[in-house]
């Protein structure tokens, strides 16, 4: 079992400030050496004040000090410190006062926080040798009298009820790892959102668009195929409203499919522009458009490289050939036509 009182006394001589987690802080104050008028040397002093409001230590100085001294794991130090503080605070609640490491009397203030009082005769400036007493005799006797009145913590065995009691103290180091994970999560959350947005824009969205287009094409084909289906035993009605038993159902099906194929072929026809002339002046182009309009052509004007092309839009290569012949007959000049990519037939 760790002797926390022993390590606390050592730290009072070695450190100027340290914190016992969930208990309080020990803060040193100093006086310089001086010589009295009678020539007597007064040694420098180092005393401590206890502050129960400072009970969180991010550096774990007290725990790491004991870990090095005892050569054990940090987790084991923390577990034993919990039990030590549990016994200490239980005694403090029962008695109203506890003596900490034979050097400091701990009480609870009216506001509910811990207060500590050191004997002013104690000097922690120079660590005494083993042959020297740790504290003055008068001080030691006074502390022993107080110890006889109040229970001590170190060396006591936990009762069965205390062992089964869950420690509910506010040890800050117990929550340190949890708080660190929260900080890391706050740092990572914006990065996750950015990566999620990039994934959606770069990968998921294009894939979704392609899937939608493919799905629409499949639905269209399915609708065409379903509309083309006909039952072989269907009954057909002639123009007089009577049953026509001479109609072959398969011929009707073939006719429907052929019509659908023609519709699909028409839907896939490319758009062509059949040229009737190319002009520099806008007036000349407009005159030709008017003449062609009077003759029944749906002519339009289009700017091409600074020139004005008069053309008639049609769908399909056959319609383009026929319109080109008509325009040649009308204008007396050679006519060319262009596909959607601007490629002509000549």
Secondary structure, DSSP 8 states (H G I E B T S, - for coil): ---HHHHHHHHHHH-SEEEETTTEEEEEEEE--EE-TTS-EE--EEEEEEETT----SS-HHHHHHHHHHT--HHHHHHHHHHHHHHHHHHHHHHSEEEETTTEEEEE-TTS-EEEEE-TT---SS---TTS-SS-HHHHHHHHHHHHHS---TT----HHHHTS------TGGGHHHHHHHHHHHHHHHHHHHHHHHHIIIIIHHHHHHHHHHHHHHHHHHHHHHHH---TT---B-TTSSB-TT--HHHHHHHHHHHHHHHHHHHT--EEEEEEEEESSHHHHHHHHHHHHHTT--EEEEEETTEEEEEEEEESHHHHHHHHHHHHHHHSS---EE-TTS-B--
